[in-house]
Amino acid sequence: MAHHRVLTEFGMGTSLRRQDYTQAARRALQDALWHNSINMAELFGFPKEAMQIEVVIGVQHPDRVDATSLLDIFPYGQPIIRVEHGGLDIPRPDGPPTVIANVAISVGFDMVPA
């Protein structure tokens, strides 16, 4: 069997005042997931649990993201989360920077090549 990616979706999330990188990442994941209403598993005849979900999160301080706490966003499938340097920290004159997280979610399945 070969892994085939069938969908990629993108999202952005922020933490405006608390400099909470995990919350910004959570909002970016939700943004990406809420864009997608395609039932990929059913489309290809697989159970939802067979979905292989690859997540890349970009933030300025990857070590401040609790990736394990983000797994509860996915009601099914096999998510793997990787956090990398990216996103933006926007300085504010009256407090900590606004944090922006970017996310790419790819969904795939193990399929028999045609």
ABEGO torsion letter per residue (X at the ends): XBBBBABBBBBBBBBAAAGBAAAAAAAAAAAAAAABABBAAAAAGBBAAABBBBBBBBBABAAABBAAAAAAABABEBBBBBBBBEEBBBBBAAEBBBBBBBBBBBBBBBBBBX
